Amino acid sequence: MVVVLGFDIGGANTKAALLAVEKGKVKFCRVAVEYFPVWKDPNKLTKVLTALKEKLCTDKLDALGVTMTAELSDAYQTKREGVHHILGCVKKAFPNLPILVLNADAELQSIEASLDKPLSVAAANWAATGWLVAQKLANAVVVDIGSTSTSIIPIVNGKVAASGKNDMDKLICGELVYTGSLRTNVATIVQSIPIKGGVAGVSSELFALSGDVHTILGNILQQDYTTETADGRGKTLKEAMARLARVICADTNMLSQSEIVDMANYICSKQVQQVAAGLGKVYNRTKSLAPEQVSMVVTGLGRDFLAMEAAKQVGVDCIVDLGGLLQDEAVMATPAFGVALMAAQEIEGNTQ
């Protein structure tokens, strides 16, 4: 049996998955998430990684699997700088462990190779999710909606079949949609909102986030709202409503609760349309390549209220919740779980 820790190091959240694996099968899994906005103090990343390891409570580790998206943070001038800094923090936190880094071809490589070609591992966490699902389904499209963005990953004949290998290319082909369950500025989802028999334009200020919308609609619980709010205040229903009212330069004395709920429903519907636009492109392309029915697999915090609703708009063949295929823990930290399992299987293979 091998014990591996997988990290998905994001710009706002770092996720860790501890797996014990025997003969390729997961015997034990534990997941932890730390809200860490890397742009505030990137040099604290080493402490965050160590703290996550300690939270998962293990003394025995055989290897580390790593993937990342934090290199896009404006804490770094370039992605190359970001990758080098992030991997340097990983090495500092775990100096005596084999470290395997995921690249955009859904392969693991050494930390030395990753430092030599940093763009090959930049924003490759989607590849871990795709690889993980490909072990279960031969033809599928995975929709992973996290706090910040949506990854849409095609799988054909048991292989990840992504058209884009970096964020820019994925934005072009629809495999990345920059909308998420918590951190998305409402002003990037809608430009106007029906209200009081008319249509109001929206302020371009950072007044409210998608987390406020989904709090108001009951899509998330207060403990799910793990990121900072736009105004630094709390995450209660009342506070979320106050923030959303401000988007149209109003407040809770000017709008009724039902009017604010109607605003939230409208914004949510537009966010679903954003996801559906990318999903439609990827799903139709995958259908043209796959020899049989293409399932849609949903995962991440927004799987129920965004991904599934987008799937209904697109008219997919079959919707599968990743929680039904894997351990429930994997759903909230899918790339960390996937890269840990990949690393564990590679370590096992090397020791047989």
GUDRENGU-570196 format. One record per residue (C-alpha): z negated, y, x negated. Coordinates in nm, 4 decimals. Each point is the difference from the previous one (the first is absolute). Layout:
BEGIN
@c3->Z	c2->Y	c1->X
...
% end
This chain:
BEGIN
@c3->0.0000	c2->0.0000	c1->0.0000
@c3->0.0836	c2->0.3510	c1->-0.1213
@c3->-0.1618	c2->0.3261	c1->0.1078
@c3->0.2184	c2->0.3096	c1->-0.0002
@c3->-0.0546	c2->0.3618	c1->0.0948
@c3->0.2973	c2->0.1891	c1->0.1426
@c3->0.0221	c2->0.3807	c1->0.0056
@c3->0.2268	c2->0.2210	c1->0.2072
@c3->-0.0597	c2->0.3407	c1->-0.1578
@c3->0.1128	c2->0.2691	c1->0.2427
@c3->-0.0087	c2->0.3749	c1->-0.0146
@c3->-0.2668	c2->0.0229	c1->0.2711
@c3->-0.1380	c2->-0.3528	c1->0.0334
@c3->-0.0538	c2->-0.2721	c1->-0.2570
@c3->-0.0246	c2->-0.3495	c1->0.1435
@c3->-0.1277	c2->-0.3160	c1->-0.1640
@c3->0.0257	c2->-0.3652	c1->0.0997
@c3->-0.2041	c2->-0.2741	c1->-0.1658
@c3->0.1564	c2->-0.3453	c1->0.0371
@c3->-0.1061	c2->-0.3470	c1->-0.1054
@c3->0.3101	c2->-0.2175	c1->-0.0082
@c3->0.0438	c2->-0.3732	c1->-0.0519
@c3->0.3421	c2->-0.1635	c1->-0.0168
@c3->0.1565	c2->0.3120	c1->0.1435
@c3->-0.2315	c2->0.0093	c1->0.3029
@c3->-0.2529	c2->0.2751	c1->0.0683
@c3->-0.3503	c2->-0.1453	c1->0.0196
@c3->-0.1860	c2->0.3292	c1->0.0156
@c3->0.0925	c2->0.3632	c1->0.0622
@c3->-0.1919	c2->0.3255	c1->0.0052
@c3->0.1482	c2->0.3504	c1->0.0311
@c3->-0.1350	c2->0.3473	c1->-0.0794
@c3->0.1518	c2->0.3472	c1->0.0418
@c3->-0.1024	c2->0.3240	c1->-0.1686
@c3->0.1225	c2->0.3398	c1->0.1165
@c3->0.0873	c2->0.1704	c1->-0.3276
@c3->0.2383	c2->0.2995	c1->0.0038
@c3->0.1264	c2->-0.0419	c1->-0.3535
@c3->0.1344	c2->0.3556	c1->-0.0202
@c3->-0.3543	c2->0.1404	c1->0.0048
@c3->-0.1097	c2->-0.1690	c1->-0.3214
@c3->0.2310	c2->-0.2718	c1->-0.1339
@c3->-0.2384	c2->-0.0743	c1->-0.2870
@c3->-0.2485	c2->-0.1505	c1->0.2468
@c3->0.2392	c2->-0.2857	c1->0.0753
@c3->-0.1603	c2->-0.2310	c1->-0.2562
@c3->-0.3378	c2->0.0365	c1->0.1722
@c3->0.1575	c2->-0.0636	c1->0.3401
@c3->0.1582	c2->-0.3246	c1->-0.1218
@c3->-0.3281	c2->-0.1159	c1->-0.1515
@c3->-0.1913	c2->0.0900	c1->0.3160
@c3->0.2398	c2->-0.1986	c1->0.2177
@c3->-0.0385	c2->-0.3021	c1->-0.2254
@c3->-0.3800	c2->0.0270	c1->0.0234
@c3->0.0185	c2->0.0390	c1->0.3781
@c3->0.1820	c2->-0.3319	c1->0.0215
@c3->-0.2814	c2->-0.1632	c1->-0.2020
@c3->0.1459	c2->-0.2396	c1->-0.2514
@c3->-0.0715	c2->-0.0688	c1->-0.3655
@c3->0.2893	c2->-0.2392	c1->-0.0501
@c3->0.3544	c2->0.1304	c1->-0.0107
@c3->0.3007	c2->-0.1802	c1->-0.1423
@c3->0.2528	c2->0.2818	c1->0.0366
@c3->0.0872	c2->0.3288	c1->0.1611
@c3->0.3044	c2->0.0762	c1->0.2158
@c3->0.0988	c2->0.3658	c1->0.0323
@c3->0.2375	c2->0.2050	c1->0.2076
@c3->0.0030	c2->0.3730	c1->0.0658
@c3->0.1350	c2->0.3023	c1->0.1831
@c3->-0.2353	c2->0.2625	c1->-0.1476
@c3->0.2514	c2->0.0957	c1->-0.2684
@c3->0.1701	c2->0.2188	c1->0.2631
@c3->-0.3098	c2->0.2209	c1->0.0242
@c3->0.0455	c2->0.3570	c1->-0.1166
@c3->-0.2866	c2->-0.0613	c1->-0.2407
@c3->0.2847	c2->-0.1140	c1->-0.2256
@c3->0.3081	c2->0.1942	c1->-0.1084
@c3->0.2176	c2->-0.3140	c1->0.0099
@c3->-0.0232	c2->-0.3557	c1->0.1246
@c3->0.0178	c2->-0.1204	c1->-0.3597
@c3->-0.3133	c2->0.2000	c1->-0.0809
@c3->-0.1687	c2->-0.1358	c1->0.3114
@c3->0.0745	c2->-0.3647	c1->-0.0744
@c3->-0.1223	c2->0.0367	c1->-0.3571
@c3->-0.3236	c2->0.1648	c1->0.1096
@c3->-0.0682	c2->-0.2507	c1->0.2780
@c3->0.0608	c2->-0.3026	c1->-0.2207
@c3->-0.2117	c2->0.1601	c1->-0.2723
@c3->-0.2880	c2->0.0233	c1->0.2485
@c3->0.0511	c2->-0.3641	c1->0.0984
@c3->-0.0120	c2->-0.1115	c1->-0.3648
@c3->-0.3132	c2->0.2069	c1->-0.0588
@c3->-0.1727	c2->-0.1496	c1->0.3046
@c3->0.1019	c2->-0.3597	c1->-0.0822
@c3->0.0538	c2->-0.0194	c1->-0.3782
@c3->-0.0375	c2->-0.3759	c1->-0.0350
@c3->0.2025	c2->-0.1307	c1->0.2936
@c3->0.3648	c2->-0.1050	c1->0.0300
@c3->0.1671	c2->0.2779	c1->0.2033
@c3->0.3163	c2->-0.0708	c1->0.1985
@c3->0.1906	c2->0.2922	c1->0.1503
@c3->0.2400	c2->-0.0238	c1->0.2934
@c3->0.3513	c2->0.1391	c1->-0.0356
@c3->0.2547	c2->0.0972	c1->0.2648
@c3->0.1776	c2->-0.3375	c1->-0.0342
@c3->-0.3140	c2->-0.1692	c1->0.1381
@c3->-0.0813	c2->-0.1419	c1->-0.3435
@c3->-0.3091	c2->0.0253	c1->-0.2166
@c3->0.0243	c2->0.1322	c1->-0.3522
@c3->-0.2364	c2->0.0823	c1->-0.2842
@c3->-0.1709	c2->0.3328	c1->-0.0261
@c3->0.1909	c2->0.0597	c1->-0.3264
@c3->0.3357	c2->-0.0495	c1->0.1721
@c3->-0.1141	c2->0.2297	c1->0.2804
@c3->-0.0955	c2->0.2749	c1->-0.2433
@c3->0.3368	c2->-0.0399	c1->-0.1694
@c3->0.1902	c2->0.0277	c1->0.3329
@c3->-0.2383	c2->0.1874	c1->0.2297
@c3->0.2508	c2->0.0737	c1->0.2756
@c3->0.0439	c2->-0.3743	c1->0.0553
@c3->-0.3560	c2->-0.0203	c1->0.1380
@c3->-0.0240	c2->0.3399	c1->0.1717
@c3->-0.0678	c2->-0.0278	c1->0.3748
@c3->0.0675	c2->-0.3742	c1->0.0034
@c3->-0.2858	c2->-0.0996	c1->0.2328
@c3->0.2418	c2->-0.0717	c1->0.2866
@c3->0.1422	c2->-0.2856	c1->-0.2106
@c3->-0.3375	c2->-0.1803	c1->0.0109
@c3->-0.0032	c2->0.0226	c1->0.3791
@c3->0.3567	c2->-0.1250	c1->0.0224
@c3->-0.0649	c2->-0.2885	c1->-0.2389
@c3->-0.3084	c2->-0.0978	c1->0.1984
@c3->0.1828	c2->-0.0166	c1->0.3319
@c3->0.2975	c2->-0.1787	c1->-0.1569
@c3->-0.2324	c2->-0.2919	c1->-0.0759
@c3->-0.0411	c2->-0.0441	c1->0.3760
@c3->0.3238	c2->0.1192	c1->0.1612
@c3->0.3536	c2->-0.0370	c1->-0.1341
@c3->0.1525	c2->0.2886	c1->0.1952
@c3->-0.2057	c2->0.2978	c1->0.1040
@c3->-0.0556	c2->0.3722	c1->-0.0174
@c3->-0.3527	c2->0.1072	c1->-0.0924
@c3->-0.1377	c2->0.3306	c1->0.1266
@c3->-0.3125	c2->0.1043	c1->-0.1888
@c3->-0.1523	c2->0.3233	c1->0.1340
@c3->-0.2854	c2->0.1313	c1->-0.2065
@c3->-0.1871	c2->0.3289	c1->-0.0035
@c3->0.2835	c2->0.1979	c1->-0.1583
@c3->0.3364	c2->-0.1736	c1->0.0274
@c3->0.1988	c2->-0.2856	c1->0.1496
@c3->0.1712	c2->-0.2686	c1->-0.2067
@c3->0.2793	c2->-0.1976	c1->0.1660
@c3->0.0873	c2->-0.3097	c1->-0.2008
@c3->0.2933	c2->-0.2347	c1->0.0720
@c3->-0.0217	c2->-0.3715	c1->-0.0833
@c3->0.3083	c2->-0.2224	c1->0.0035
@c3->0.0044	c2->-0.3723	c1->-0.0799
@c3->-0.3559	c2->0.0105	c1->-0.1287
@c3->0.0625	c2->0.2871	c1->-0.2432
@c3->-0.0814	c2->0.3698	c1->0.0088
@c3->0.3341	c2->0.1685	c1->0.0702
@c3->-0.0829	c2->0.3695	c1->-0.0400
@c3->0.2907	c2->0.2390	c1->-0.0468
@c3->-0.2183	c2->0.2636	c1->-0.1646
@c3->-0.2100	c2->-0.0587	c1->-0.3107
@c3->-0.1605	c2->0.3451	c1->-0.0232
@c3->-0.1474	c2->0.2404	c1->0.2530
@c3->0.2970	c2->0.2362	c1->0.0134
@c3->0.2511	c2->-0.2791	c1->0.0582
@c3->-0.2277	c2->-0.1558	c1->0.2603
@c3->-0.0275	c2->0.3303	c1->0.1861
@c3->0.3800	c2->0.0135	c1->0.0073
@c3->0.0517	c2->-0.3535	c1->0.1320
@c3->-0.2920	c2->0.0033	c1->0.2481
@c3->-0.2294	c2->-0.2394	c1->-0.1859
@c3->-0.2591	c2->0.2743	c1->-0.0474
@c3->-0.1095	c2->0.2361	c1->0.2762
@c3->-0.2512	c2->0.2616	c1->-0.1071
@c3->-0.2211	c2->-0.0182	c1->0.3047
@c3->-0.3362	c2->-0.1749	c1->0.0246
@c3->-0.3028	c2->-0.0662	c1->0.2145
@c3->-0.2412	c2->0.2544	c1->-0.1505
@c3->0.1299	c2->0.2522	c1->-0.2524
@c3->0.3262	c2->0.1267	c1->0.1486
@c3->0.0099	c2->0.3715	c1->0.0800
@c3->0.0736	c2->0.0341	c1->0.3719
@c3->0.2461	c2->0.2800	c1->-0.0842
@c3->0.2212	c2->-0.2582	c1->-0.1759
@c3->0.0118	c2->-0.2203	c1->0.3101
@c3->0.0938	c2->0.2637	c1->0.2597
@c3->0.1458	c2->0.3479	c1->-0.0085
@c3->-0.0892	c2->0.0796	c1->0.3602
@c3->-0.2327	c2->-0.1318	c1->0.2730
@c3->0.0299	c2->0.0233	c1->0.3806
@c3->-0.2962	c2->0.1928	c1->0.1390
@c3->-0.0860	c2->0.1961	c1->0.3168
@c3->0.3473	c2->-0.0344	c1->0.1487
@c3->0.1721	c2->0.1200	c1->-0.3153
@c3->0.0655	c2->-0.1098	c1->-0.3570
@c3->-0.2061	c2->0.1390	c1->-0.2877
@c3->0.1114	c2->0.0019	c1->-0.3598
@c3->-0.2569	c2->-0.1315	c1->-0.2453
@c3->-0.1735	c2->0.1690	c1->-0.2890
@c3->0.1097	c2->-0.1279	c1->-0.3392
@c3->-0.3588	c2->0.0207	c1->-0.1240
@c3->-0.2001	c2->-0.3128	c1->-0.0818
@c3->-0.2098	c2->0.0247	c1->0.3162
@c3->-0.0012	c2->-0.3623	c1->0.1200
@c3->0.0903	c2->-0.3467	c1->-0.1251
@c3->0.1304	c2->-0.3156	c1->0.1604
@c3->-0.3556	c2->-0.1339	c1->-0.0240
@c3->-0.1024	c2->0.2638	c1->0.2560
@c3->0.2792	c2->-0.1064	c1->0.2343
@c3->-0.0982	c2->-0.3657	c1->-0.0172
@c3->-0.3706	c2->0.0808	c1->0.0337
@c3->0.0714	c2->0.1902	c1->0.3221
@c3->0.2094	c2->-0.2886	c1->0.1348
@c3->-0.2567	c2->-0.2639	c1->-0.0969
@c3->0.2426	c2->-0.1702	c1->-0.2370
@c3->-0.2517	c2->0.0143	c1->-0.2844
@c3->-0.3779	c2->-0.0004	c1->-0.0168
@c3->-0.1971	c2->0.2651	c1->-0.1830
@c3->-0.0669	c2->-0.2422	c1->-0.2872
@c3->0.3759	c2->-0.0564	c1->-0.0349
@c3->0.0502	c2->0.3697	c1->-0.0744
@c3->-0.0747	c2->-0.0447	c1->-0.3686
@c3->0.1749	c2->0.3079	c1->-0.1366
@c3->-0.1006	c2->0.3644	c1->-0.0018
@c3->0.0723	c2->0.2085	c1->0.3083
@c3->0.2193	c2->0.3086	c1->-0.0159
@c3->-0.2891	c2->0.2407	c1->0.0491
@c3->-0.2680	c2->-0.1974	c1->-0.1829
@c3->-0.1984	c2->-0.0475	c1->0.3224
@c3->-0.0937	c2->-0.3309	c1->0.1629
@c3->0.2028	c2->-0.2703	c1->0.1694
@c3->-0.1391	c2->0.0040	c1->0.3544
@c3->0.2245	c2->0.0226	c1->0.3054
@c3->-0.1081	c2->0.3613	c1->0.0587
@c3->0.0795	c2->0.1028	c1->-0.3569
@c3->0.3362	c2->-0.1786	c1->0.0057
@c3->0.0931	c2->0.1802	c1->0.3226
@c3->-0.0923	c2->0.3362	c1->-0.1505
@c3->0.2289	c2->-0.0653	c1->-0.2969
@c3->0.2907	c2->-0.1117	c1->0.2171
@c3->-0.0275	c2->0.3048	c1->0.2273
@c3->0.0318	c2->0.2201	c1->-0.3071
@c3->0.3459	c2->-0.1453	c1->-0.0743
@c3->0.1385	c2->0.2188	c1->0.2800
@c3->-0.2311	c2->0.2866	c1->-0.0997
@c3->-0.2424	c2->-0.0717	c1->0.2854
@c3->-0.3535	c2->-0.1352	c1->0.0272
@c3->-0.2084	c2->-0.2123	c1->0.2329
@c3->-0.0884	c2->0.3028	c1->0.2141
@c3->0.3681	c2->0.0595	c1->0.0680
@c3->0.1050	c2->-0.3617	c1->0.0646
@c3->-0.1526	c2->-0.2681	c1->0.2222
@c3->-0.0842	c2->-0.3450	c1->-0.1326
@c3->0.2840	c2->-0.1527	c1->0.2004
@c3->0.2471	c2->0.2494	c1->-0.1480
@c3->-0.1103	c2->-0.0915	c1->-0.3526
@c3->0.0299	c2->-0.3716	c1->0.0829
@c3->0.3530	c2->0.0665	c1->0.1292
@c3->0.0768	c2->0.1734	c1->-0.3297
@c3->-0.1290	c2->-0.3028	c1->-0.1920
@c3->0.2100	c2->-0.2397	c1->0.2086
@c3->0.3107	c2->0.2094	c1->-0.0619
@c3->-0.0608	c2->0.0150	c1->-0.3754
@c3->-0.0664	c2->-0.3746	c1->-0.0154
@c3->0.3265	c2->-0.0706	c1->0.1809
@c3->0.1874	c2->0.2091	c1->-0.2557
@c3->-0.1714	c2->-0.1803	c1->-0.2851
@c3->0.1083	c2->-0.3323	c1->0.1509
@c3->0.3552	c2->0.1369	c1->0.0068
@c3->-0.0256	c2->0.0851	c1->-0.3710
@c3->-0.0923	c2->-0.3607	c1->-0.0797
@c3->0.2647	c2->-0.1359	c1->0.2389
@c3->0.2739	c2->0.2035	c1->-0.1699
@c3->-0.0669	c2->-0.1678	c1->-0.3342
@c3->-0.0652	c2->-0.3383	c1->0.1554
@c3->0.3270	c2->0.0075	c1->0.1935
@c3->0.2003	c2->0.0510	c1->-0.3206
@c3->-0.1786	c2->-0.2751	c1->-0.1908
@c3->-0.0190	c2->-0.2462	c1->0.2875
@c3->0.3703	c2->0.0229	c1->0.0831
@c3->0.0920	c2->-0.0389	c1->-0.3670
@c3->-0.2267	c2->-0.3038	c1->-0.0320
@c3->0.1416	c2->-0.1583	c1->0.3175
@c3->0.3489	c2->0.0267	c1->-0.1487
@c3->-0.1118	c2->-0.1928	c1->-0.3108
@c3->-0.2384	c2->-0.2589	c1->0.1443
@c3->0.1284	c2->-0.3358	c1->0.1243
@c3->-0.2531	c2->-0.0241	c1->0.2851
@c3->-0.2515	c2->0.1925	c1->0.2092
@c3->-0.1709	c2->0.2864	c1->-0.1808
@c3->-0.3682	c2->0.0458	c1->0.0756
@c3->-0.1789	c2->0.3302	c1->-0.0380
@c3->-0.3381	c2->-0.0271	c1->-0.1728
@c3->-0.2495	c2->0.2817	c1->0.0525
@c3->-0.2896	c2->0.0833	c1->-0.2284
@c3->-0.2188	c2->0.2915	c1->-0.1041
@c3->-0.2214	c2->0.2336	c1->0.1991
@c3->0.2856	c2->0.1133	c1->0.2241
@c3->0.1356	c2->-0.3419	c1->0.0839
@c3->-0.1045	c2->-0.0018	c1->0.3671
@c3->0.0586	c2->0.3577	c1->0.1154
@c3->0.2936	c2->0.1024	c1->-0.2206
@c3->0.1801	c2->-0.3062	c1->-0.1402
@c3->-0.0024	c2->-0.2075	c1->0.3174
@c3->0.1090	c2->0.2970	c1->0.2109
@c3->0.2855	c2->0.0709	c1->-0.2419
@c3->0.1030	c2->-0.3661	c1->0.0202
@c3->0.0256	c2->0.0273	c1->0.3784
@c3->0.2303	c2->0.3003	c1->-0.0346
@c3->0.2251	c2->-0.1812	c1->-0.2459
@c3->0.0013	c2->-0.3242	c1->0.2031
@c3->-0.0910	c2->-0.2512	c1->-0.2681
@c3->0.0265	c2->-0.3768	c1->0.0498
@c3->-0.3658	c2->-0.0823	c1->-0.0555
@c3->-0.3147	c2->0.1905	c1->-0.1032
@c3->-0.2552	c2->-0.1731	c1->-0.2240
@c3->-0.3390	c2->0.1431	c1->-0.1002
@c3->-0.0644	c2->-0.0743	c1->-0.3671
@c3->-0.3601	c2->-0.0792	c1->0.0946
@c3->0.1344	c2->-0.3099	c1->0.1737
@c3->0.1663	c2->-0.1221	c1->-0.3190
@c3->-0.2719	c2->0.0836	c1->-0.2519
@c3->-0.3681	c2->0.0796	c1->-0.0267
@c3->-0.0999	c2->0.3047	c1->0.2039
@c3->-0.1098	c2->0.1754	c1->-0.3188
@c3->0.3566	c2->-0.0012	c1->-0.1276
@c3->0.1198	c2->0.2266	c1->0.2802
@c3->-0.1918	c2->0.3082	c1->-0.1165
@c3->0.0824	c2->-0.0438	c1->-0.3694
@c3->0.3233	c2->-0.1958	c1->0.0023
@c3->0.1487	c2->0.1084	c1->-0.3373
@c3->-0.3338	c2->-0.0588	c1->-0.1790
@c3->-0.0267	c2->-0.3447	c1->0.1591
@c3->0.3628	c2->-0.0785	c1->-0.0833
@c3->-0.0141	c2->0.1035	c1->-0.3660
@c3->-0.3268	c2->-0.1917	c1->-0.0437
@c3->0.1566	c2->-0.3160	c1->0.1416
@c3->0.3096	c2->0.0421	c1->-0.2168
@c3->-0.2162	c2->0.0383	c1->-0.3096
@c3->-0.2166	c2->-0.2983	c1->0.0935
@c3->0.3000	c2->-0.2257	c1->0.0456
@c3->0.1456	c2->0.1104	c1->-0.3334
@c3->-0.3299	c2->-0.0641	c1->-0.1803
@c3->-0.0303	c2->-0.3406	c1->0.1672
@c3->0.3544	c2->-0.0874	c1->-0.0994
@c3->-0.0648	c2->0.0961	c1->-0.3607
@c3->-0.3093	c2->-0.2211	c1->-0.0207
@c3->0.1482	c2->-0.3156	c1->0.1502
% end
